[in-house]
Amino acid sequence: SLSQADTGKNLVTLPYTTATATLRSDEKATLRSDETIWLEPEVIFSGPRHAFEFPQINYKKYGGKPYTYTYGLGLNHFVPDRLCKLNVKTKETWVWQE
């Protein structure tokens, strides 16, 4: 549960990410149920003209639980041409492509 004291505080507590989630509210207002949480992502897979799309984990086993690896399609010039495995903690990436 969030309180006025959480305003401006990074709500992400994972030690291995630079992603943030910050509660934003009007400085003069009290915390209301319609306040906004501002999200800033961490870029963990990048390269010139490359993208990592449709990331997947084993949701049945790890949904809502800590996990280390995600898999996705690697895109080159918007064409999916590789399979990628990404360690979300170390940012190490493995790529398979023909």
C-alpha positions as semicolon CSV with decimal commas, in nm:
position;residue;x (nm);y (nm);z (nm)
1;S;0,000;0,000;0,000
2;L;0,132;0,344;-0,093
3;S;0,125;0,654;0,123
4;Q;0,209;1,021;0,077
5;A;0,559;0,940;0,210
6;D;0,619;0,726;-0,100
7;T;0,579;1,025;-0,336
8;G;0,897;1,072;-0,538
9;K;1,053;0,750;-0,406
10;N;1,170;0,478;-0,646
11;L;0,936;0,184;-0,580
12;V;1,163;-0,064;-0,765
13;T;1,388;-0,234;-0,511
14;L;1,566;-0,486;-0,736
15;P;1,944;-0,439;-0,699
16;Y;2,027;-0,532;-1,061
17;T;1,817;-0,280;-1,255
18;T;1,811;0,089;-1,336
19;A;1,436;0,078;-1,409
20;T;1,229;0,305;-1,186
21;A;0,868;0,340;-1,076
22;T;0,796;0,670;-0,903
23;L;0,471;0,781;-0,744
24;R;0,383;1,127;-0,875
25;S;0,126;1,353;-0,717
26;D;0,041;1,719;-0,693
27;E;0,258;1,859;-0,413
28;K;-0,045;2,028;-0,255
29;A;-0,276;1,730;-0,280
30;T;-0,311;1,441;-0,046
31;L;-0,259;1,095;-0,191
32;R;-0,566;0,986;-0,383
33;S;-0,648;0,655;-0,547
34;D;-0,604;0,813;-0,893
35;E;-0,238;0,913;-0,845
36;T;0,007;0,815;-1,115
37;I;0,309;0,588;-1,099
38;W;0,568;0,702;-1,353
39;L;0,767;0,416;-1,511
40;E;1,113;0,448;-1,665
41;P;1,244;0,131;-1,833
42;E;1,595;-0,004;-1,838
43;V;1,728;-0,081;-2,186
44;I;1,878;-0,428;-2,152
45;F;1,907;-0,536;-2,515
46;S;2,020;-0,291;-2,778
47;G;2,235;-0,254;-3,080
48;P;2,233;-0,072;-3,410
49;R;1,909;-0,160;-3,589
50;H;1,840;-0,447;-3,347
51;A;1,544;-0,512;-3,123
52;F;1,424;-0,777;-2,877
53;E;1,053;-0,842;-2,915
54;F;0,789;-1,064;-2,760
55;P;0,989;-1,154;-2,448
56;Q;0,864;-1,467;-2,272
57;I;0,925;-1,648;-1,947
58;N;0,769;-1,970;-1,821
59;Y;0,466;-1,787;-1,676
60;K;0,310;-2,103;-1,536
61;K;0,616;-2,164;-1,319
62;Y;0,756;-1,811;-1,267
63;G;0,464;-1,567;-1,304
64;G;0,497;-1,319;-1,017
65;K;0,818;-1,486;-0,899
66;P;1,184;-1,400;-0,948
67;Y;1,340;-1,531;-1,269
68;T;1,675;-1,497;-1,442
69;Y;1,621;-1,568;-1,813
70;T;1,381;-1,444;-2,077
71;Y;1,361;-1,548;-2,441
72;G;1,253;-1,341;-2,738
73;L;1,281;-1,272;-3,108
74;G;1,574;-1,069;-3,228
75;L;1,489;-0,828;-3,507
76;N;1,724;-0,688;-3,769
77;H;1,572;-0,409;-3,978
78;F;1,227;-0,511;-3,842
79;V;1,270;-0,872;-3,964
80;P;1,267;-1,145;-3,698
81;D;1,577;-1,346;-3,784
82;R;1,714;-1,477;-3,454
83;L;1,624;-1,629;-3,120
84;C;1,766;-1,455;-2,813
85;K;1,813;-1,560;-2,452
86;L;1,870;-1,278;-2,204
87;N;1,990;-1,294;-1,844
88;V;1,787;-1,011;-1,688
89;K;2,025;-0,983;-1,391
90;T;2,365;-0,974;-1,565
91;K;2,236;-0,848;-1,906
92;E;2,433;-1,129;-2,077
93;T;2,277;-1,227;-2,411
94;W;2,295;-1,540;-2,626
95;V;2,182;-1,526;-2,988
96;W;2,099;-1,812;-3,225
97;Q;2,058;-1,743;-3,595
98;E;2,106;-1,921;-3,926
